[in-house]
Amino acid sequence: MKHTLFLGGEYIVISSDNYFFEKYKEIVPTFQLENTADHVLGSNWKTMNRPIVNVFRDRLFKSFDLELDQIHKDDVVLYGKVYENNKSFRLSELVLLSEIAFNKSLDQFDKLKKENKIKILTF
């Protein structure tokens, strides 16, 4: 399956996982995509003992009864920042592609693209 991502783009978290609401106190927090987990953390990120990986691993298991190696090939793991309670401070998170949705209109997207504020990644 072909994927198109907007690097630097703002998405909304639409996950059914209560983790985001409990942590950020928002029903639909904002997620700014940096890139795939493989690109940012390296291809062996799933074996790392880092807080961001451990939190994601625990969240997958608790909410979806999944292990990292059970993630479907078409559900890419993404790295980005979640805005904390509408503040400018952001925290790094890993999310599944299926847990986010692009949060801009076509006009807003065109403007961001023209201003080089987002880059298109297709794979």
C-alpha positions as CSV (number, residue, x, y, z in Angstrom):
1,M,0.0,0.0,0.0
2,K,1.3,3.5,-0.9
3,H,1.4,6.1,1.9
4,T,1.6,9.9,1.6
5,L,2.7,11.9,4.7
6,F,3.1,15.6,5.2
7,L,6.3,16.1,7.2
8,G,5.9,19.2,9.4
9,G,2.2,18.9,9.0
10,E,-0.3,19.2,11.9
11,Y,-2.5,16.2,12.4
12,I,-5.1,15.4,15.0
13,V,-4.9,12.3,17.2
14,I,-8.0,10.2,16.5
15,S,-6.9,7.2,18.5
16,S,-9.4,5.2,20.5
17,D,-6.6,4.9,23.1
18,N,-7.4,6.8,26.3
19,Y,-3.7,7.5,26.8
20,F,-3.7,10.8,24.9
21,F,-6.7,12.2,26.8
22,E,-5.3,11.2,30.1
23,K,-1.9,12.6,29.3
24,Y,-2.8,15.8,27.4
25,K,-6.3,16.5,28.8
26,E,-7.7,17.0,25.4
27,I,-10.2,14.9,23.5
28,V,-8.4,15.5,20.2
29,P,-4.8,16.6,20.7
30,T,-2.6,18.0,17.9
31,F,0.3,16.0,16.6
32,Q,3.0,17.6,14.5
33,L,4.6,14.9,12.3
34,E,8.4,14.9,12.0
35,N,8.9,11.6,10.1
36,T,8.6,7.8,10.5
37,A,10.0,6.2,13.6
38,D,12.5,4.3,11.4
39,H,13.8,7.5,9.9
40,V,14.1,9.4,13.2
41,L,15.2,6.6,15.6
42,G,16.8,4.2,13.2
43,S,15.7,0.9,11.8
44,N,16.3,-1.0,15.1
45,W,14.2,1.4,17.2
46,K,11.9,-1.4,18.3
47,T,14.7,-3.0,20.3
48,M,15.8,0.2,22.0
49,N,15.3,0.7,25.8
50,R,14.2,4.4,25.5
51,P,11.3,6.0,27.3
52,I,9.5,6.9,24.0
53,V,9.8,3.3,22.8
54,N,8.8,1.8,26.1
55,V,5.7,4.0,26.4
56,F,4.6,3.2,22.9
57,R,5.2,-0.6,23.5
58,D,3.2,-0.5,26.7
59,R,0.4,1.6,25.1
60,L,0.1,-0.9,22.2
61,F,-0.2,-3.8,24.4
62,K,-2.6,-2.2,26.9
63,S,-4.9,-0.6,24.3
64,F,-4.7,-2.9,21.3
65,D,-3.3,-6.2,22.7
66,L,-0.4,-5.9,20.2
67,E,3.3,-6.4,20.4
68,L,5.6,-4.2,18.3
69,D,6.3,-7.1,15.9
70,Q,2.6,-7.6,15.3
71,I,2.0,-4.1,13.8
72,H,0.4,-4.5,10.4
73,K,2.8,-3.6,7.5
74,D,0.4,-0.9,6.3
75,D,0.2,0.8,9.7
76,V,3.4,2.8,9.8
77,V,4.8,4.0,13.1
78,L,5.3,7.8,13.1
79,Y,7.4,10.1,15.3
80,G,6.3,13.6,16.1
81,K,5.3,16.0,18.9
82,V,2.0,16.4,20.6
83,Y,1.0,19.8,21.9
84,E,0.5,19.8,25.6
85,N,-2.9,21.3,26.5
86,N,-2.8,23.9,23.7
87,K,0.5,25.2,24.9
88,S,3.6,25.8,22.7
89,F,5.4,23.0,24.6
90,R,5.4,19.7,22.8
91,L,6.2,16.2,23.9
92,S,7.6,13.5,21.6
93,E,5.3,10.6,20.9
94,L,5.1,7.6,18.6
95,V,1.8,6.9,17.0
96,L,0.4,4.6,14.4
97,L,-0.6,6.1,11.1
98,S,-4.2,4.9,11.7
99,E,-4.3,7.0,14.9
100,I,-4.0,10.4,13.2
101,A,-5.8,12.5,10.6
102,F,-4.6,15.5,8.7
103,N,-6.0,18.6,10.2
104,K,-6.0,21.2,7.4
105,S,-8.2,22.3,4.6
106,L,-7.0,22.1,1.0
107,D,-6.5,25.9,1.0
108,Q,-4.4,25.7,4.2
109,F,-2.5,22.8,2.8
110,D,-1.7,24.7,-0.5
111,K,-0.5,27.7,1.5
112,L,1.8,25.6,3.7
113,K,3.2,23.8,0.7
114,K,3.9,27.1,-1.1
115,E,5.7,28.4,2.0
116,N,7.7,25.2,2.3
117,K,6.4,24.6,5.8
118,I,5.5,21.0,4.9
119,K,7.2,18.4,2.8
120,I,5.5,15.5,1.1
121,L,6.8,12.0,1.7
122,T,5.4,9.2,-0.4
123,F,6.5,5.6,0.1
